[in-house]
Amino acid sequence: MRHVIQTSGLTKRYGETLAVSDLSIAAQPGRVTGFLGPNGSGKSTTMRCIVQLDRPNAGSATINGKRFAELRHPLREVGVLLDATYVHPGRRACDHLWAMAASNGIPRSRVDEVLAMVGLTEVATKRVKGFSLGMRQRLGLAGVLLGDPHTVILDEPANGLDPEGIRWIRDFLSYLARQGRTVFVSSHQLSEMALMAEHLVVIGRGRLIEDASTKEFVDRHADRWVDVRAPRIGQLAEYLRQRGAQLSPIGDDGFAVRGMAAEAIGDLAAEHQLALHELAPRTGSLEDAFLRLTSADQEYKATEVIR
């Protein structure tokens, strides 16, 4: 059975504000699907509609063909973490999880297992009001894992985690995907998403703007250039400009060259008997590709930093 998260024509308004507009997306099992978009793009609203915390004005959202409210034992089928701070501060960590387990017929012994998995065994009897944001994220993740679900939906799961915790969540979500589970995760930490997500769904102003594998996304939208260093770089630069290349200085002996392939640059240098010390094709990061694609959909823009 394929456990797919799917929306079809999903539309959500808050008064006059259109938060999500005719959005049709899918997250497939066996891979981490990254859900990306600028602030205010509708990511959190979409996730809330999927788990029926918000009611859409039009369209549908299903998990394995069912609405979330139709799932008989939701914790055993879907693990959800949308807001790690939404926990009663006076409860002990173990009590919070015991209550969740009891509501879905999950054995109490599972609480100790998930607390150990997220590294909170030593603070299991501490009250949540004393937890840092990172500790609350770990507690939220323990709740996600409680029912050993086939589908995981997470909104900014690494928020507040230290570097060890960020690496742990990345490795763990990848592990869940390799087991054939559906992992749908929203994050602004694009460097982590590049290492974790095999597929990306990108929205802007509530609309779908890209749905592709991570590799396809970067290949399609990231900047490309060639780093060139040479002892007679000034001479080579003149020949490159004559061929229409765009050059940006790198130190005293190099340029980042755009508009010309590495092979053509090498051939040009050989033609004029110019030695090369570096000829390295480069591709921008996922962050670079994301910012280029969504520049028109950013809700808030600061003045550009002079480099």
N, C-alpha and C positions, 0 to 999 in steps of 0.2 A: 504494500500500500504506500502511495506517494503522499507525504504530508506536506502540502503546498499552502503557503500563505498567498492569498490573492485578493486584489481589489478590482472592481469593475465599475468604471464611471463614477468613482467616489467623489462626492462633492459635499463640502461643509462650509457653512456660513456662520459667523457670529455677528448678528445684526447686519450692518452694511459691509462688514469685512468678509471677503472671500478667502478663506484659509486654505482650502483644497478644492481644486477645480477639475472635474472629469478625469480623475486619476485612475489609471489601470496599470497595475504592476503585479509581479509575482516573485516570490522567493522559493527556490527549489531545494529539496533535500540534498544532503551530501556536499554542501558547500556553504561558506560564509557569504551572505549577501550583505554588502555595505549599503546603508541608506544615507545618502549625503545631500546636503543643501545648505545654503547660507542661513543665518538666523532669520526667523520669520518666514521660512520657505514652506512650512506646513508639515514637517517631519513628525513632530510630537503629536499634532492633531491627527495625522494619518494613523499613527500607532494607537492612539486612544480610540479611534473609530474601529480599528481591527479587533480590539478587545472589548468593545462596546462600553467604554467609559464615556464616550460621546456618541450621539446619534447623528448619522449623516443626513443631510437634506435630500440627497439622491445617491443612487448607486449602492453597491454592496461590498462587504468585506467578509471573507470566509477563511477558515483554517481546515484543510482537508474536506472542503465542500460544505462545512457547517459554520453557522454563526457561533461566536464564542459562547453565547448564552445557551446554546443547544448542547454544549459539551457536558456529559454527565459528571465526570470527575475532572474539572479543568486543570488542576495542579498535576495530574498524572499525564496530561496530554500537552499542555502548554506552560512553559515557565516564562513569567513576565516580570521585568523590572523597568518601570518608567520613572520612578522617583524614589531614590534611596532614603530620602529624609522623611518619607511618609510612614513613620513607625511611632507608636506611642512611646514617648520618652521615659515613662515610668516603668515600662516592662523590662524584665531581664531578657537577654538575647534568646536564651533557650525557651522561655515562656512564649515569646513571639512566634517562634518556629513550631512549638508544640501545638499552639492554637491553630496554626495553618495546617499542620499535619492532621489534627483531629477532624477538621472540617472536610477532609477528603479521604478519610479512612486510611491514612498513611501511618505505618507503625512508628511508635515513639523512638525506637532505636535509630531510625533514619535521621533524626535530628542530630544526634552525636556524629553520625557519618558526615553529614554535609558541613557541620561546624568544623570538623577536622579538615575537610577538603578545602575550605576557604581560609584556614589558619586562625580560627577564632575559638578554639577549644579552651584556651586559658582564660578567656573573658566571657564564657558561656553564661555565667551567673551574674554578670555585671549588668547594670541598667543602661539602656540605650542612650539616655540623656548624657552620659559621660563619654560617648563614642565620638571619635573624629569623623569627618565626612568619609574618609577612606574606609574606616571600620564599618560605617553604615552601608557603604557600597558592598563590602564583603558579606555583611548580614543579608542584604538584599539578594546577592548572588546565591547565598545558601538557600534562601526561599525559592529561587528559580529552580534549583537542583533538587528540591525536596521530593518531588514526585517522579524523578527520573524521566522528564518529558521528552517527547519526540520533536517538539518545536520550542525554540527559544527566541524571545523577542526582548531586546534590550535597548534602552535609550541612554546613551552616554555612560556605559558601564565602567569606564576607567576614570571617571571624574573623581578627583580626590585621592586616587591611589598613588603610592610611591612607585619608583621605577620597577622594583621587584614585583609589585602588584600588577602593574601594567603589563609586564611581560607574562605574568601568570595568566591573566585573563586572555591575552592573545593566544597563548599556547593552548589554554583549555578550550576556548571556543573553536579553534582549529581541530582539536581532538574530537569534540562533539560532532563537528561536520564530517570528519573522516568516519565516524560511526554510522553515518547515513541520516543524521538528524538535520532538520531545517534550522538554520541560524540566521536571524534577521537583526542586524545591529546598526544603530545610528551612532555616529561619533564625529567630533570635530578634530580628533587626533589623526590626521591624514597619514602621517608616517607609520602609525600602527596599522591603519586600514590597508596601506599598501602591502604590508607584510602578512596580513591576515585574510583579507577578502579576495575571493576568486571572481566575484561578480559585483557590479555596482549599479545601483539605481539612484539617479541624481534628479532632484526636483528644484524648482525655483519659482517663487510666488505661487505655490500650490499646484504647479503644472509639471508634468514629466518633461525633462530636457535631455536625458540620456539613460539608456539601459543597455549595458554592454559588459563584457568581461573586463577585469581590471587592466589587462594587457592591451586590449583593444582601445579602452578609454585613454590610456596614457599615449599610445601610438597615435591616436586621432587628434588629441588636444594639447599635448605637451610641446614645449619649445624644443628645437633640434639645432645643434651647431657642431662645429669641429674645433677643438683646441689645437692650435698650431704654434710650435716654438721652433725657432731657427736662428743660427748665428748671424745670418744676413736678413733679418726679419723685415727691415725697411724695404729692401729691394723686392722681396717676395710679396710684401703688402701692395706695392704698386702694380705688380702683375695681377694680383687677385682683384684689386679694384677695377682694373681694365676689363676683367671678365664679369663684372657686375656683382661681386661678392660684397657683403656688408661685414665690416670688421669692428670689433670692440677690443681694446687693449687688455692684455693679461700680463702684468709686470712690464719689464723692459724688453723682453725678448719674445713676446708671444701675442697672439690675437685669438679671440673667439670668432670663428668665421661662419656666417650664415649665408644660405643661398648657393652653396657649392658643396658637393659631396667630397668625402675624404679621398676617394680614388682620383677625382679630378684635380684636387689640390696636389696630391702626390705626383701625378703626371706633369702638372705645371712646373713643380719644383725640379723634377728630373729634366724637363725640357730646357730649363735655364741653368742646369747644373748647380742647383742650390741645395745644400745639405739641410735635412730636417732632424731636429732633436725630439719632436713630438708631433704626432698626427693622430688625434684621438676623437672619434665621434662621440658626442654626448646627447643624452635625452633628458629633458626636464623631469621632475618628480611628479608624483600624483598630486601633490599640493599645487605645483605649478599648473598642471593640466586643469585642476578643479577651479582655480582662481581665474584662469583664462576663460573657461567655459561659462562661469557664473558671474562674471564681472558686471553684467547688465542687471543681474537679479539680486545684488547685494542691497540689503535694506539700509545699512549704515556704512558710510565710506569715510575713512579718515584721509587727511592729506597725505600724498605720497612721500615716503622717506627718500631723501636724496642719497644715492649710493656713490 
